């Protein structure tokens, strides 16, 4: 979720008391506490103007069906606490996550917390119109912050949890821009000591130098927005896919962030296809992909689309398809629930509806071409165009292999 000007105002309201609890702790613990304090401020921003009855009903509606129920209940209680005692909530959120994830580790419940986080991300899509969006945003903010405490090595801040292996152990990989918030934290502390004032040349120089120390170029507010967008896209995708990634699906883990500054698939068009009944046909037939990773490669005159890979998997006994869409500038990751036809994609968060609409069509056509062999499909090379020119789709390649988790990654 986004960090807003209102979140910043709330941060300033409780900042000094928060710093009293943070300063003096070891470095990694300070960073965890700072991040949870920022998350708390975003939660308070979301629910500040939501009435208590609306918050209560919204939480019940959002969390209904999320499992495990005992974990969902704890998050409901935290949001109620945030409404009734905002200052105490902002100062104690780190402690909440610390104690909760201690229990997760001791009771070996990593798979269950992964289920919870993935379900919360899916509910955010399903129920965004049914309950106050502020409530859904606040819930997801809490779910996302939980990831900070689930690393196999809790204080290895350069790693991120991406999944849970089939024995119930967390799987970690590199965390892009792992310390991108540290320069801002340092600047905030200097400002709190009145060492510089916002808007001055001294402040701008301080910000640029602080970020440059971590290899990040910041020249304008746009650079901040770009960095925040990359991080948000990455961590939201990680959270959504968390229940599906294990040692057998590791090649579909969202390790590579999307860093380009454009929304993809805007210029993709297709010939007239009657796709209305396609999801129902796929669900009723319960057809599945062959085992292995299946990759379609594209010859795109715009050099935007590169490949779409799919891998079938089972989650709680139900068939799903994981996918990776590679485009110029990075990759998009998600999943398709064969049982109910739900397609998860971070492209749902793009302002324009075209990227998700066009991707859904591309995915469904290619997936259907693999599983509906008896259906009268046109040649794939006659279906899509990019910028008015034919999009050539190569015959799919199937890779089959066993355990694919690389511990060195």
Phi, psi and omega in degrees: 000162185277146173266117188255174175299326178292320176301321179295321178297320178293319178303314181296329182296323185247006191300311185299318179292324178296317181296327177300326180277333187273311185299135180103342177283160173302153187310307181299324179291321175303316182294318176300316181294319178298317182292321178290325176296318177297318178297319178300320180295323177292322177297314180296323175301314184296317190259000186304320184258012175267128180294157180300316177300318179294323178295315181298312180294321179296319179295319178297318180292320183290316188273353180299122179093348178286132179241151357288143185294327181292326177288317178301321181296322179297321179288323174301316181295322178297320180288326173295320177298319179299323180287320185276326183221075187300321181293313179299321178299313183298329184269349186241003184296321177303316180297321178301309181295321181299313181290318180299312184285338170299316178294320178302316181293313183294323182267001178056053183249032180299320180297324181288320178291328175296317176302315182298312183295316178298320179294321179297320179295321179291319178298328179298328176282313186293322192247014183296337179261349185267337180229166178305125182300332179297324180291315178299318180296318180297317180298315181293324177302317178296316180299317181294320181295335178302327182303328182299337186254006187251008178300147175306316169255106190306329186255013172275087189289351178269003178246165180218142175284131180243345182184189180223130183286174186289354174261001177090016180260143180291144177248128183244157175214181182294145181257110180299138179051051188301328184243029185293340179268348183297316178303319179296322178297317179297318179295318179300320180292321177294321178294322179297331177271008179061033177279344174199162181242142180302143175089351180272162177299323179298320179294314181298319178296317180300315181297313182298318181291322181296318180285325179298329178300334180254018176075022182245126179270124179230113179243340185207168175303333180297324180296323175297315181298319180296314180298317179296321180294317179299314181295317182295315179300317182295307188288327175297320179292318177304314182296317182296324184267355187309317182290344188261345186266122174220192183294341181268346180239018186301330180291354177254006179291140185281067184279332186259115181286155176272116187248356182291162185255025180228154174273126184282168171068012178294325186260012178276129176232166180216158177291167181295121177231138176272091185260000186301321184268354186300311179302320180294321179296316181295321180290316184291326182280337182051049179273146186233155176287156172293157180297144177116179179262123184250126186235126169261130175251146185248144168252102190247120181297336178273353180058033179262306182275133182243309181199160172226118179250145178229145175220123177287148175207163175250136176229116183054038176082358181253146183279135176228163172236123172271146180222157171226118175259113178264126178229172175299123179104355178144203185227153170243136184238152177183197181211160177236124178271106184297326186297315183239006175076016181280128179247113178272132175206139176293345178295345175297339183270355177288143183300319179281140177283347186297315182304313182288323178297314182290322178294318180301319178295313180301313181298312185295322180293314182291319178298315181296325180296337180274326189252343180250067185295335182274350183281145183279084181267142172289164175303132182302328181287355178255000188268314190248151173226147175243117182059031178088356180250146183303138173264114181274129182245117181287157177301140184294147177249133181250124176251128177240133178199167181274226180303126186241008179283127178258111183297339179286343182280000000 
